[in-house]
Amino acid sequence: MNHYDIIIIGGGITGTAIARECSKYQLTAALLERGTDIGIGATKGNGGVVHPGYDPTPGSLKAKINVRGANLYPQLARDLNFGIINPGIFVIGFSDADEAVLKHKLEFGIKNGVRDLAIIDASQMRNREPHLAADAKNALYAPTATVVDPFEVAIAFAENAKANGVDILTSQPVIAIKKRADGRFQLITPDQQFSCSYIVNAAGNHADEVARLAGITEYQMKPRHGDLLVLDKDMVNKPQTVMFPCPGPDTKGIACIPTVHGNTIVGSTATMVDDKEAVNNYGPGIQALIDGIHKILPELDAGKIIRTFAGLRPVVLDNNNDFFIAESQTVTGFIHAAGIQSPGVASAPAIAEQVRDLLDNAGLKIVPKSDYNPYREKSIDFDALSMAEQDALIHQNPAYGRIVCRCETVTEGEIIAAIHGEIPARTLDAIKRRTRAGMGRCQSGFCQYKVIAILSRELGMPVSDICLEDRGSQMLCGPVKGGAK
């Protein structure tokens, strides 16, 4: 049995942020993720906007944590070498009623401590976004808003946590939790057993199920499904700003989002569903996205859509649309980090601090490490290098001279590095999240079999065992003539 002070259940952006926070202190910790990789649940199913904090109700837990987390991101990006851009946000009004909502959000933002918010008029908007709809009247402008790739951030958190001593274990779904007579928890997965003094439940849409394993029935969860679109990098008249319509009661609306790597994301819809695995797309949802974004950008070319995807936002029912971050009222030492819906990406670093304080209050000794290293080395991005740097790298390692993904200019060297990284990539989608191989216009139509062959060779596995993502998602039943063997 493996013994720890803390076990974190769930390897999304919340769980990995908590793992990194725990790695700063003199304690033993492990993170258990049921999937084959980090960040493959709610974390990968959103647009990556780091919301500055004008939306949550002042005084709510969400408001406090949102603003604190968003303010931490610029330094985190420097320390952990993940991509971040600062496009700002327009929340666009089309009527007098919308203007009243914008003023309300401005008031919220000021009370929450968001910097530099302002309501701007149509001419000011069009100076930045000339292709806005003609009837756009004004906007709440939040210039401090940033955008990240959420799964890249989760991987960065996890890699830094592991480098500082936290065990990151994938393919470890927790199937039983017992509170022993000595007060410690015993956790059982299909092939291992663990014990710990404290559990942090960051299991996303499955947090209520994990809580029930420990006999806790303090809340119930239901996912909010959202469809999203990805548009090609070469789209003309690309937006430079994140743009939302005036928000509704449960969603910020269909947005147009510039991304770190030059694509544009449109999303998302918001539909409550029962199925916690329902990440399929729906025709009406896709059409709603196209219709919705055309109200903001009527010239946006829907023919540039290269990918659709969906996400499920974890919602705790009957909780005023707020986060649920607290120690259990019935089982001591069991900490909930549940209902982390939007703005979960922005809030993750501050949620980690909140959980640290809860652990401290619950009796865990929080003593800083003297040798904690907050930095993560930047991985090689061949396409971002100068010609001279590329040439030197190829002479050092010829694998960087073999282009595997032509759309995103990803090399064999980058793929090999991801396979043998701090958190190893062992599936096609894990490679995609780390290197962008398969994220371009052809959506892996030309490079997929090459990536499978590299995975097979480096892992010593037959090609028929290489999966797209989770177990059972094998891509091939055997060797491909002229391709993967």
C-alpha positions as CSV (number, residue, x, y, z in Angstrom):
1,M,0.0,0.0,0.0
2,N,1.2,3.5,-0.9
3,H,1.0,6.0,2.0
4,Y,0.6,9.8,1.7
5,D,-0.4,12.8,3.7
6,I,-2.8,14.0,0.9
7,I,-4.4,12.3,-2.1
8,I,-6.0,14.5,-4.8
9,I,-8.6,12.8,-6.9
10,G,-8.9,14.3,-10.4
11,G,-6.2,15.5,-12.8
12,G,-7.9,18.4,-14.4
13,I,-6.8,22.0,-14.2
14,T,-8.2,22.2,-10.6
15,G,-6.6,19.0,-9.3
16,T,-3.2,19.8,-10.9
17,A,-3.2,23.3,-9.6
18,I,-3.8,21.8,-6.1
19,A,-1.0,19.3,-6.6
20,R,1.4,22.1,-7.5
21,E,0.4,24.0,-4.5
22,C,0.9,21.0,-2.3
23,S,4.3,20.5,-3.8
24,K,5.5,23.7,-2.1
25,Y,5.3,22.2,1.3
26,Q,6.9,19.5,3.5
27,L,4.3,16.8,3.0
28,T,3.7,13.8,0.8
29,A,1.0,13.9,-1.9
30,A,-0.3,12.0,-4.8
31,L,-2.8,12.8,-7.6
32,L,-5.0,10.0,-8.9
33,E,-6.5,10.5,-12.4
34,R,-8.9,8.0,-13.8
35,G,-8.0,8.8,-17.4
36,T,-4.9,8.0,-19.4
37,D,-3.6,11.6,-19.2
38,I,-3.9,14.9,-17.4
39,G,-6.6,17.4,-18.3
40,I,-8.9,15.2,-20.4
41,G,-12.3,16.0,-18.8
42,A,-13.9,19.4,-18.4
43,T,-10.4,21.0,-18.7
44,K,-10.1,20.3,-22.4
45,G,-13.7,21.2,-23.3
46,N,-13.7,25.0,-23.1
47,G,-12.4,28.0,-24.9
48,G,-9.5,28.9,-22.5
49,V,-10.6,32.4,-21.5
50,V,-9.1,33.6,-18.2
51,H,-12.1,35.7,-17.2
52,P,-11.1,38.7,-15.2
53,G,-14.0,38.6,-12.7
54,Y,-16.8,41.0,-13.7
55,D,-19.4,38.3,-13.9
56,P,-19.7,36.6,-10.5
57,T,-21.9,38.1,-7.9
58,P,-19.9,40.3,-5.5
59,G,-19.3,38.6,-2.2
60,S,-19.6,35.1,-3.6
61,L,-16.8,32.5,-3.3
62,K,-16.6,32.5,-7.1
63,A,-16.0,36.3,-7.3
64,K,-13.2,36.2,-4.7
65,I,-11.4,33.2,-6.3
66,N,-12.0,34.3,-9.9
67,V,-10.3,37.7,-9.5
68,R,-7.4,36.3,-7.5
69,G,-6.8,33.4,-9.9
70,A,-6.9,35.6,-13.0
71,N,-4.3,38.0,-11.4
72,L,-1.9,35.0,-10.8
73,Y,-1.8,33.9,-14.5
74,P,0.8,36.3,-16.0
75,Q,3.4,35.2,-13.4
76,L,2.4,31.6,-13.7
77,A,2.9,31.7,-17.5
78,R,6.4,33.1,-17.0
79,D,7.3,30.5,-14.3
80,L,5.8,27.5,-16.1
81,N,6.4,28.5,-19.7
82,F,2.9,27.9,-21.0
83,G,1.3,30.1,-23.8
84,I,-0.8,33.1,-22.9
85,I,-2.1,36.0,-24.9
86,N,-3.8,39.2,-23.7
87,P,-6.6,40.1,-26.2
88,G,-9.0,41.6,-23.7
89,I,-12.8,41.1,-23.7
90,F,-15.7,42.9,-25.2
91,V,-19.2,42.1,-23.8
92,I,-21.3,43.6,-26.5
93,G,-24.6,45.4,-26.2
94,F,-27.2,45.8,-28.9
95,S,-30.0,47.6,-27.1
96,D,-30.9,49.9,-24.2
97,A,-31.7,46.8,-22.2
98,D,-28.3,45.3,-22.9
99,E,-26.7,48.6,-21.9
100,A,-28.3,48.2,-18.5
101,V,-26.8,44.8,-18.2
102,L,-23.4,46.1,-19.1
103,K,-23.6,48.8,-16.4
104,H,-24.6,46.1,-13.9
105,K,-21.6,44.0,-14.9
106,L,-19.3,47.0,-14.7
107,E,-20.6,47.6,-11.1
108,F,-20.0,43.9,-10.3
109,G,-16.5,44.1,-11.7
110,I,-15.6,47.2,-9.8
111,K,-16.9,45.7,-6.5
112,N,-14.9,42.5,-7.3
113,G,-11.7,44.4,-7.8
114,V,-11.3,44.0,-11.5
115,R,-8.9,46.6,-13.0
116,D,-9.4,49.0,-15.9
117,L,-13.0,48.1,-16.8
118,A,-14.9,50.6,-18.9
119,I,-18.0,50.8,-21.1
120,I,-17.0,52.0,-24.6
121,D,-19.1,53.1,-27.6
122,A,-19.4,51.7,-31.1
123,S,-16.6,53.8,-32.6
124,Q,-14.2,52.7,-29.9
125,M,-15.1,49.1,-30.5
126,R,-14.7,49.4,-34.3
127,N,-11.3,50.9,-34.0
128,R,-10.2,47.5,-32.6
129,E,-12.8,45.2,-34.3
130,P,-13.9,46.9,-37.7
131,H,-16.0,43.9,-38.8
132,L,-18.4,44.0,-35.8
133,A,-22.2,43.9,-36.6
134,A,-23.6,47.3,-37.6
135,D,-26.1,47.3,-34.8
136,A,-23.5,46.7,-32.0
137,K,-24.1,49.7,-29.8
138,N,-21.5,49.6,-27.0
139,A,-19.5,47.1,-24.9
140,L,-18.1,46.4,-21.5
141,Y,-14.3,46.4,-22.2
142,A,-12.1,44.2,-19.9
143,P,-8.5,44.9,-21.2
144,T,-6.8,42.6,-18.6
145,A,-8.5,39.4,-19.9
146,T,-6.2,36.7,-21.1
147,V,-6.5,33.4,-23.0
148,V,-4.6,30.1,-22.5
149,D,-4.8,26.5,-23.6
150,P,-6.3,24.9,-20.4
151,F,-4.9,21.5,-21.0
152,E,-1.4,23.0,-21.5
153,V,-1.8,24.8,-18.2
154,A,-2.9,21.5,-16.5
155,I,0.1,19.6,-17.9
156,A,2.4,22.4,-16.7
157,F,1.0,22.3,-13.2
158,A,1.3,18.6,-13.1
159,E,4.8,18.5,-14.4
160,N,6.0,21.1,-11.9
161,A,4.2,19.3,-9.1
162,K,5.9,16.0,-10.1
163,A,9.3,17.7,-10.3
164,N,8.8,18.9,-6.7
165,G,7.9,15.4,-5.4
166,V,4.1,14.8,-6.0
167,D,3.3,11.4,-7.5
168,I,1.1,11.9,-10.6
169,L,-0.7,8.6,-11.4
170,T,-3.0,8.2,-14.4
171,S,-5.3,5.3,-15.2
172,Q,-6.2,5.1,-11.5
173,P,-10.0,5.4,-11.1
174,V,-10.9,5.3,-7.4
175,I,-13.5,2.6,-6.9
176,A,-13.7,2.5,-3.1
177,I,-12.9,4.8,-0.1
178,K,-12.9,3.7,3.5
179,K,-12.2,5.7,6.7
180,R,-10.2,3.4,8.9
181,A,-10.2,3.2,12.7
182,D,-6.9,5.1,12.9
183,G,-8.6,8.1,11.1
184,R,-6.8,7.6,7.8
185,F,-8.5,7.0,4.5
186,Q,-7.9,3.9,2.4
187,L,-8.5,4.3,-1.3
188,I,-8.8,1.4,-3.8
189,T,-8.3,1.5,-7.5
190,P,-8.5,-1.5,-9.8
191,D,-4.8,-2.4,-9.4
192,Q,-3.5,-0.4,-6.3
193,Q,-4.3,0.6,-2.8
194,F,-3.4,3.9,-1.1
195,S,-3.8,5.5,2.3
196,C,-3.8,9.1,3.3
197,S,-4.8,11.5,6.1
198,Y,-6.6,13.9,3.8
199,I,-8.5,13.6,0.5
200,V,-9.1,16.5,-1.9
201,N,-11.9,15.7,-4.3
202,A,-11.4,17.5,-7.6
203,A,-13.1,14.9,-9.7
204,G,-15.0,17.4,-12.0
205,N,-18.4,16.1,-13.1
206,H,-17.9,13.0,-11.0
207,A,-17.1,14.7,-7.7
208,D,-20.5,13.8,-6.2
209,E,-19.9,10.1,-7.1
210,V,-16.4,10.2,-5.5
211,A,-17.9,11.8,-2.4
212,R,-20.5,9.1,-2.1
213,L,-17.7,6.5,-2.1
214,A,-16.8,8.0,1.3
215,G,-20.4,8.1,2.5
216,I,-20.9,11.8,1.8
217,T,-24.1,13.0,0.2
218,E,-23.8,16.7,0.7
219,Y,-24.5,17.7,-2.9
220,Q,-25.6,16.5,-6.3
221,M,-24.0,17.4,-9.6
222,K,-25.3,17.7,-13.2
223,P,-23.2,18.7,-16.2
224,R,-23.8,21.6,-18.5
225,H,-23.0,20.6,-22.1
226,G,-21.4,23.1,-24.5
227,D,-20.6,22.8,-28.2
228,L,-17.6,24.6,-29.6
229,L,-16.1,25.2,-33.0
230,V,-12.5,25.7,-34.1
231,L,-11.8,27.8,-37.2
232,D,-8.7,27.7,-39.4
233,K,-5.7,30.0,-38.8
234,D,-6.0,31.5,-42.3
235,M,-9.5,32.9,-41.7
236,V,-9.7,36.4,-43.0
237,N,-10.9,39.2,-40.6
238,K,-9.9,37.3,-37.6
239,P,-11.0,38.9,-34.3
240,Q,-8.3,40.4,-32.1
241,T,-10.5,40.5,-29.0
242,V,-12.6,37.9,-27.1
243,M,-16.2,38.9,-27.9
244,F,-19.3,37.9,-25.9
245,P,-22.9,39.1,-26.3
246,C,-24.7,40.3,-23.1
247,P,-24.8,37.2,-20.8
248,G,-27.8,35.2,-19.7
249,P,-28.4,33.8,-16.2
250,D,-26.4,30.6,-16.7
251,T,-24.0,31.3,-19.5
252,K,-21.8,34.1,-20.7
253,G,-23.1,33.4,-24.2
254,I,-21.6,32.4,-27.5
255,A,-18.2,34.0,-27.8
256,C,-15.5,34.4,-30.5
257,I,-12.1,33.7,-28.9
258,P,-8.7,34.3,-30.4
259,T,-6.3,31.5,-29.3
260,V,-2.7,31.2,-28.2
261,H,-1.8,29.4,-31.5
262,G,-3.7,31.5,-34.0
263,N,-7.0,29.7,-34.4
264,T,-10.3,31.1,-33.5
265,I,-12.8,29.3,-31.2
266,V,-16.5,29.9,-31.2
267,G,-18.5,28.7,-28.2
268,S,-20.2,27.6,-26.3
269,T,-23.8,26.5,-26.0
270,A,-25.2,25.7,-22.6
271,T,-27.6,22.7,-22.1
272,M,-28.1,20.8,-18.9
273,V,-27.8,17.1,-19.5
274,D,-27.9,13.9,-17.5
275,D,-25.1,12.0,-19.1
276,K,-21.7,12.8,-17.6
277,E,-19.9,11.4,-20.6
278,A,-21.9,13.2,-23.3
279,V,-19.1,15.0,-25.1
280,N,-20.7,14.4,-28.5
281,N,-21.7,17.4,-30.7
282,Y,-25.3,18.1,-31.7
283,G,-26.5,19.5,-35.0
284,P,-28.8,22.2,-33.4
285,G,-25.9,23.2,-31.1
286,I,-23.5,23.7,-34.0
287,Q,-26.1,25.7,-35.9
288,A,-26.8,27.8,-32.8
289,L,-23.1,28.6,-32.6
290,I,-23.0,29.8,-36.2
291,D,-26.2,31.8,-35.9
292,G,-25.0,33.3,-32.6
293,I,-21.6,34.4,-33.7
294,H,-23.0,35.9,-36.9
295,K,-24.9,38.3,-34.7
296,I,-21.6,39.7,-33.6
297,L,-19.4,39.0,-36.6
298,P,-21.7,38.7,-39.7
299,E,-18.8,38.2,-42.1
300,L,-17.3,35.3,-40.2
301,D,-16.8,32.4,-42.7
302,A,-18.3,29.2,-41.4
303,G,-16.5,27.4,-44.2
304,K,-13.3,27.8,-42.1
305,I,-14.6,25.4,-39.4
306,I,-12.0,22.6,-39.1
307,R,-13.2,21.0,-35.9
308,T,-16.1,20.7,-33.5
309,F,-15.8,19.6,-29.9
310,A,-17.8,19.7,-26.7
311,G,-17.3,20.1,-23.0
312,L,-19.2,19.4,-19.9
313,R,-19.1,22.0,-17.1
314,P,-19.5,20.6,-13.6
315,V,-22.5,22.2,-11.8
316,V,-23.4,21.6,-8.2
317,L,-27.2,21.8,-8.0
318,D,-29.0,24.2,-5.6
319,N,-25.7,26.1,-5.0
320,N,-26.5,29.5,-6.5
321,N,-24.3,28.7,-9.5
322,D,-21.3,28.9,-7.2
323,F,-18.2,26.8,-6.6
324,F,-18.4,24.2,-3.7
325,I,-15.1,24.4,-1.9
326,A,-15.2,23.2,1.7
327,E,-14.3,20.5,4.1
328,S,-17.1,17.9,4.4
329,Q,-19.5,18.4,7.3
330,T,-19.7,14.7,8.0
331,V,-16.3,13.2,7.2
332,T,-13.3,15.1,8.6
333,G,-10.3,15.5,6.4
334,F,-12.3,15.2,3.2
335,I,-12.1,18.4,1.2
336,H,-14.5,19.2,-1.7
337,A,-13.3,21.2,-4.7
338,A,-16.5,20.7,-6.7
339,G,-18.8,22.5,-9.1
340,I,-15.8,24.2,-10.8
341,Q,-17.7,25.5,-13.9
342,S,-16.8,28.8,-15.6
343,P,-14.7,30.6,-14.7
344,G,-12.8,27.5,-13.6
345,V,-9.8,28.0,-15.7
346,A,-9.2,31.5,-14.3
347,S,-9.9,30.4,-10.8
348,A,-7.8,27.2,-10.6
349,P,-4.6,28.8,-9.1
350,A,-6.7,30.5,-6.4
351,I,-8.8,27.4,-5.7
352,A,-5.5,25.7,-4.9
353,E,-4.7,28.4,-2.4
354,Q,-8.2,28.0,-0.9
355,V,-7.7,24.2,-0.6
356,R,-4.3,24.7,1.1
357,D,-6.0,26.9,3.7
358,L,-8.7,24.4,4.3
359,L,-6.1,21.6,4.8
360,D,-4.3,23.9,7.2
361,N,-7.5,24.5,9.2
362,A,-8.2,20.8,9.1
363,G,-4.9,20.1,11.0
364,L,-2.3,19.4,8.3
365,K,1.0,21.0,9.0
366,I,1.8,23.4,6.2
367,V,5.6,24.0,6.3
368,P,7.2,25.5,3.2
369,K,10.0,23.6,1.5
370,S,13.4,25.3,1.3
371,D,14.2,23.6,-2.1
372,Y,10.9,24.2,-3.9
373,N,11.4,25.0,-7.6
374,P,8.5,27.0,-9.1
375,Y,9.9,26.9,-12.6
376,R,9.3,24.5,-15.6
377,E,11.6,24.3,-18.5
378,K,10.1,25.3,-21.9
379,S,9.6,22.5,-24.3
380,I,11.0,22.9,-27.8
381,D,8.6,24.4,-30.3
382,F,10.4,23.8,-33.6
383,D,8.1,26.1,-35.6
384,A,8.8,29.0,-33.3
385,L,12.6,28.8,-33.7
386,S,14.6,30.9,-36.1
387,M,16.1,29.3,-39.2
388,A,19.5,29.3,-37.5
389,E,18.1,27.8,-34.3
390,Q,16.3,25.1,-36.3
391,D,19.5,24.3,-38.2
392,A,21.6,24.0,-35.0
393,L,18.9,21.8,-33.4
394,I,18.8,19.4,-36.4
395,H,22.6,19.1,-36.4
396,Q,22.4,18.2,-32.7
397,N,19.4,15.8,-33.1
398,P,18.3,14.8,-36.7
399,A,14.9,13.8,-35.4
400,Y,14.1,17.5,-35.3
401,G,14.6,17.6,-39.1
402,R,11.8,15.2,-39.8
403,I,8.4,16.9,-40.1
404,V,5.6,14.7,-39.0
405,C,2.7,17.1,-38.9
406,R,2.8,19.5,-41.8
407,C,-0.1,21.7,-40.8
408,E,1.5,22.7,-37.5
409,T,5.2,22.0,-38.4
410,V,5.6,19.4,-35.6
411,T,8.8,17.3,-35.8
412,E,9.6,13.7,-34.8
413,G,11.9,15.1,-32.1
414,E,9.1,17.0,-30.4
415,I,6.9,13.9,-30.4
416,I,9.7,11.7,-28.9
417,A,10.3,14.4,-26.2
418,A,6.6,14.3,-25.3
419,I,6.5,10.5,-25.1
420,H,9.5,10.6,-22.6
421,G,8.4,13.8,-20.8
422,E,7.8,14.4,-17.1
423,I,4.2,13.3,-17.6
424,P,4.6,10.9,-20.5
425,A,2.3,11.1,-23.6
426,R,1.1,7.6,-24.4
427,T,-1.8,8.2,-26.7
428,L,-2.5,10.1,-29.9
429,D,-4.5,12.8,-28.1
430,A,-1.8,13.2,-25.4
431,I,0.7,13.9,-28.2
432,K,-1.7,16.4,-29.8
433,R,-2.1,18.3,-26.5
434,R,1.6,18.6,-26.0
435,T,2.9,19.2,-29.6
436,R,-0.3,20.2,-31.6
437,A,0.4,17.3,-34.0
438,G,-3.0,16.7,-35.5
439,M,-4.6,20.0,-34.5
440,G,-4.2,21.7,-37.9
441,R,-6.3,22.0,-41.0
442,C,-6.3,18.3,-41.9
443,Q,-7.0,17.2,-38.3
444,S,-4.4,14.4,-38.4
445,G,-5.5,13.1,-41.8
446,F,-1.9,13.0,-43.0
447,C,0.1,12.6,-39.8
448,Q,-1.9,10.2,-37.7
449,Y,-0.3,6.9,-38.9
450,K,3.1,8.5,-38.5
451,V,2.4,9.4,-34.9
452,I,1.1,5.9,-34.2
453,A,4.3,4.4,-35.6
454,I,6.5,6.7,-33.4
455,L,4.4,5.8,-30.3
456,S,4.7,2.1,-31.1
457,R,8.4,2.3,-31.5
458,E,9.2,4.4,-28.5
459,L,6.8,2.5,-26.1
460,G,7.6,-0.9,-27.4
461,M,4.0,-1.6,-28.1
462,P,2.3,-3.0,-31.2
463,V,0.4,-0.4,-33.3
464,S,-2.8,-2.2,-32.5
465,D,-2.4,-1.2,-28.9
466,I,-2.0,2.5,-29.5
467,C,-5.1,4.4,-28.4
468,L,-6.7,7.7,-29.4
469,E,-7.4,8.5,-25.7
470,D,-8.8,6.2,-23.1
471,R,-8.6,2.4,-23.0
472,G,-10.5,0.7,-25.8
473,S,-10.0,3.5,-28.3
474,Q,-7.4,1.7,-30.4
475,M,-7.0,3.2,-33.9
476,L,-5.7,0.1,-35.8
477,C,-6.3,-3.6,-35.7
478,G,-2.8,-4.3,-37.2
479,P,0.0,-3.0,-39.4
480,V,-0.9,-0.5,-42.2
481,K,0.5,-1.2,-45.7
482,G,3.1,1.5,-46.3
483,G,2.5,3.0,-42.9
484,A,2.4,2.1,-39.2
485,K,3.8,-1.4,-38.5
